[in-house]
Amino acid sequence: MTSFDSSPTLTAWRALLAIAVVFVMLATTGWTAVRQQRSDEPREIALASWARDRIAGHALPDVTAPSYRLAHFFATLTTGQQVALADKYPLVVGNLNGAPVTLRYRANRLSLKQAQSVEAARTHDTTLSPDGRGEAVHRLERFRSMLAKDRQILSFDPSGKGRAAEVFGDLDRASRVSVVVPGVDTNLLTLERSAARTNSAPVGMARSLYGAERAARPGTRTAVIAWADYTAPAGIGMDAALGRLAADGAVRLNAMVSALPGTSAVSLFCHSYGSVLCGVAAHKVPARVSDIAVAGSPGMRADSAEQLNTDARVWAMRDRDDWIQDVPYLAVGGIGHGADPVDPDFGARIVSAGDAIGHSGYFEPGTESLSNFAAIGVGAYGSVSCAGADRACHSGISGERDT
C-alpha cells in the first residue's frame, strides 16, 4: 500500500516520521504480547467435549460451520433439546453464530455465573500476587455487573483478557441494527467504565447510540450491539500499528453480522483502531451492511474509499481536538494504516464531529457527532450534518429507509 500523498519529498519525510514513531513505540511499550488461548481454558475444554458429543443420535455440528447451517441445526431441535445444549455447553452455545439469540442470552448468563464463581474463589487465593488478586476482584465486579437482570449478552468468553458483546433493543424484531466496533485496550475489564467516562467504553458507546437512535426516530425498531468480541491491541504499541489483529477481528465481525436474525439493515460504527478493523472487513461485509462510519480513525488500510471495495456508504468524522490527527497517515512495510479517511481525497462522506470531546468523546449525549451517528443508524440521511470540507456528503443517496 502506498501513501495517498503525491509529493515524493513529503511522502519520504512522512515515512521517516512513521519509522521514528515505531521506534518510540518499541522503546516505550515494547512488542505487545497477545495471550493465546490455552487448551486448558474453559471454552477450549467445552469445545473439545462438544466435538465428541451427540444429541438424538446425531453428532453435534462443527462450530466453524457457516451460520446458516448452524441455524438449520437448531431449527431441527425441540425447545427442550436447545435448552439442554445451552445448559450443558454454555460457553459454546453462547458464542455460536446461528444459534437463536435468546438461547445465546441464556447460555451466556450461565457462563457468567460460572465465571463469577471462579473469580470469587480467586479473590481468596493466597498463592496469587496482590496484582493477581486485584485483577480477580475487577473481573468479579465485571461479571456481577453483566449479570444484571436486563442485560442481553450476545457473546462471552472469559479466556485470557476476555471478549464479549452486548445487545440493546430487540435484535429479533429490529429493522435497523447498529454495531459499535471499539479500538485499543478493548477487553472484559474495559467493557464498561466509571460514570465519568462511561461513554468512552464499548457498552457506554452502544447504550448512548441506542438512546440517540430512539430519539431520532421513535417509530423505527432499532437495536445496537456493543461488539467487543475480538482481540484488540493492548495500548499504543506495535500491534496498534499493524493490521494482524484487525484482520483476525474482521473475520469475526463479518461472521457475527452474517448470523444476525431477520433482514435488518446494518450500520457499522467504528472508533479508532476499530476503523482499521472495519476497513479490512469492508470488502467482505454482508450485503445487508448499508453504512460504515468511522470516527477518530488512524486509517482503514486503504488509500481511498474506492479501495475498500464495498457497496456500503463510507462516512468519516474527526474532532478538531482529536490527537489521532497527528498520526502519520501512510503505510510502510505493513506498518501504518494508509490514508486519512477525513481527507477529501479519500472519498468518504465527511460529516461534522461538532462538539465531540477529543478522541474518546464521539458518543457523548448531546454532541453533533452522536446525532450524526444516530441519523445514519436509522437511515435518516437527510439529517446528517456534513463537515465544512464536504458539503456534498448527502450526494447519491436516493432516499431514506424508515422501516
N, C-alpha and C positions, 0 to 999 in steps of 0.2 A: 504494500500500500504506500502511496506517495503523498506528500503534503499537498493541500489544496492551493497553497500559495504559488504563484507563477514566477516569482522572483528567485533566481538561483542563489543570490547572495543572502537574502533574507531567510530562505529555506536552510542554507548552511548554518547560519547563526542560530536558528531555532533548533536544528539538530544538535549543535554543540550544547545549547542550553538544556535540551532534553537529557543528554548524556550526563551533564553536570547534576541535574536533578536526581537522576538514577543513582549516581554515586553518593549523593547526600542521603538518599533513602537507605542505601546499603550501610552507610556509616552510622546512621541514627537508629534504624529499625531492624536492619538485617533482613535476611530472607525469611518470609513468613512461613512458619511450619503449619500446614493444614493437617489436622489429625485425621487419619484414615479410620474407617470403621473396622473394628477387630472382629474376629469370628466369635468372640465371647460377648459381644454387645447383645442386649435383649432382642432387638429386632432381627439380628442375624440368626440367633438361635430359633426365633419364631419362624423365620423364612425356611430354615432347614427342615423344621418339623412339618410345615405346610407342604413342602415338596414331597414328603413321604406319605401324607395323609390322603384319605378318601372320604367321600360322602355319598350315601345312597349307592354304594358300589362303584362309584366313579372317582377317578383321580382328580384332585383339585387342579385348577388351571395354572399355567405358568404366570407368575406375577408380571413378567415382562411382555405378556401378550398385549395386542392392541386393545384400547379401552372398549371398543365396540364388542369384542369377543368376551371380555370380562363382564360387560353389561348383560350380554346374552346369557352367560353362565348364571348370573344372579337371578335373571328373569325366569330361569327354569327351576329355581328352588322355591320351596314354600317359605312363608314368613318365618316359621319356626326354624327351618334349616338355616336361613340367613342369620337369624339372631344367634343360633348355636355357633356358627362360624365366627361371628363378631366377638362373641364371648370367649371363645377358645383361642382365637388369634387376633386380638385387638390391634396389635402393632402391625399386622399385615393388612387386615380389612380397613383399618382407619387410614391407611396410606394408599389404598388401591384405586387407581383411576378406573372408573367403570362401575364401581360398587355404588349402590344408592346413597345419595347424600346423607339422608337421615341415619342410615346404618353406619356410615363413617363417623357421624357425630357421636353415636352411641359407643362405637368401638374406641374412639379417642378419649372419651370420658373414662372408660375402663383403664386405658393405658395411662392416663394421667393419675388415676388413683393408685395404680401400681407404682408409678414413678415417684409419687408423693411418699409412699411408704418407704421406698428405698432411700430417698433423701432424708426422711425423718430419722432413719437409723444412722445414716452417715453423720448427721449433726452431733451424734453422741459417740462417734468412733474416735477413741483416744489415739489410735495409730495414725490418724490424719494430721497433717500440719495445720497450724492456725489458718493459713490461707485456704487449705482444702476444706476445713470445716466451714469457713466463711462462704465459700462457693456453694457448699451444700445448703446452707441457710438461705442463700439467694435463690437457688433452684427450687427449694421447698416453697418459698414465698411465691415464686412464679407459678408453680403448679397449682397451688391453692387458689391463686387469682384466676387461672384458666379454668378452674372447676366451678366458677360461679354459675348459677343456675341458667342464666340466659345466654351463655356463650356457646357459639357454634364452631367447633374446631374441626376444620376440614382435613388437616393432616397434622401429625405429631410424631416426632422421633427424638427421644432423649439422648441418643447416641452422640458421643463427642460433645461439641458445643450445642448441638440440638438444632432442629428445624421444625417449623410449624406454619400453618396457615389458618386464618380465621375468617368467617363469613359474617357480614352484616346484611340483614334482609333475608328474603325468601328466595334462595337460589333456584328452587324448582319452578317457581312461578315468575321469575324476573324476565322482563323483556329487554332490559339493558343491564349488562354486568360490567363492572369496572374492576380492574386488577391493579393493585398498588405494588410495584416492584421496588424495594428499597436497595440501598447501597452498602458500603463497607460496614464492618462490625455488626452485621445482622446475625443474631443467634437467639437462643431462648432467653438469655438474660437481658438482651436489649430489645426484645419484642415489644415491651412497654417501658415507659419512663415515668418519672415523677410528674406531679401535676404541673410543675413549672415548664416542663419540656415534653409534655405528653404528645403533642402533635408533630414532634420530630422523630417519633418511633413508628414502626410499621402499623401497629394496632391503632395508635392515635391518628395517623395519617388516614387510614381507611375509615375510621369512625367519623372523622371530620368531613371527609369527602361524601360519605353516605348521607350525613345530615344536610350538606350543601346541595346534593342532588335532589333530595326530597323537597327541599325548599324551592329549588329552581323549577321543578315540575312535579307537584304533588300527585298528579294523576298517572305518572309513569311508574311502573313496577320496576324498582331498581334493586340491585344487590352489589355489594362491594367486598372484594376479597383482599385481606392483608396477607400478601404472599411472601412469607419469609422461609420458603421451603427450598432453599438452595444454600450451598456453602459459599459464603461471601468472604472477600478478603478481610483479614484482621488488620485494621489500621491502614495508614497510607504507606505501604511497603511495596515490595516487588510484585506481589500478587495483584495489587491495585493498578499497577502499571502494565500488567499483562492481560491477555484475554482468555487464559485457560479456564478460570473459574466461571467466566461469563459464558463460555461455550458449553460447559457442563450444565450450568443453570438454564441456558436456553433450551436444551433438550427437555429438562424437567418442566419448564414453563409451557412449552408447546404441548407436552403430553397432558398437563393439567387442563389447559384450555380446550383441547380436543375432547376431553371427557366431561365437560360441563353439560348438565342436562338441558333439554329443550333446544330452542333455536335462537336464543337471545343474541343480540349484537354485543360484541365485547370490545372494550377500550382498555388499553394498557397505559398506566401512568407510572413512568419510570424515573426514579430520582437518583442522581449522582452515578455511582457505578452500576446501578440498576439500569441506566440508559445504555451502558455498554452491553449488558446482557440482552436488552430489548433489540439493540442494533444487530447483534449476532443472530437473534431469533427471527428477525423480521422476514427473511426470505422464505421461512417455513411456517410462519404463523397460519393457523387455520383460516379459512375464508371468512369465518364469522367475525374476525378481528377487523373492525372498521376504522379504528384510530390508534395511533401510537403517539403519546405525548410525553416529552422529556423535559425535565427541569434540572438545572444545575449540572448539566452534562459535561463530562470530560471528553466526550466524543462517542461515536456509535460504531467505531471500527469501519468507517466508510468515508469517502471523500465527498459524497453528496447523497441527498435523499434518494436519488435515482439508483445509486449503487446498492441501496438496501434491498432492491428488487422485491418490493411489496406493493400490493394493491391498497393497503391501508393508508389513510391520510396520516402524514407525519407532522406533528406540531412540536414547537420548541419554545422554551422561555428561560430567562435567566435574570435574577435580581441584580440590580446595579452594584450591590454591596457583596455579591457572592464571590468568595475567594477563588472559586474554581476557574474564573476567567483568567487567572494568572498561570494556569497550567499550559504548557506548550501543546498546541493542537496540531499534532502530527504523529506519524508512526515511523520509527526507525528500528529495523531488525526485530520487529514484533513488540517493541516497547512503545507505549502510547496508543491512543485510540482514534487517531485521524482528525478530520476537520471539525471545526466548531459548528454545532447544529444551529446556533443563532446567527451565524454569518449568513447574510443574504445569498451568497454564492452557493451555500449548501443546498438550498432549495426547500427547506422546511417551511411550514406556515408559522411565522414568528408571532407569538402572542404576548401580551403585556403581563409582566410579573407584578406590576403595580406596587403595592406596599408590602410585598413579601419581606420576610425578615432574614436576610442573609441566606446562607447555603441550606439551612435547616428549616426555614420558615415558610415554605411554599404552601403548606396545608393549614396555616393558621386561619381560624374563622374570621370572616370579615375582610380578608385580603382579596385583591383582584385576581391574584394567581389562583386561589381556591375557587373563586367564582367562575373563572375561565375553565378550570378543570371540570367543574360540575356541569357547565354548559356542554362541553364536549362529551362528557359521560352520558348525558340524557339525550344527546342528539340535537340540542338547541344551538346549532352552529351560528345562527344569526346573532346570538347574544354574546359570542366570543369577542373580546376586545383585542384588536390587533395592536402589536407594538408599533412604535413610530417608524421603525425601519421596514415595516411590511404592512402597509395599509390594505394590501390585497390578499390578506390571509384567508378571506372568505371565498376567493375565486374558485370556480369549478365545482362548487357544492350545489347540486341541483335542487336539493330540498332537504327538509328535516324529517327525521323519523320520530314519531311520538306514539309508540305502541304500548 
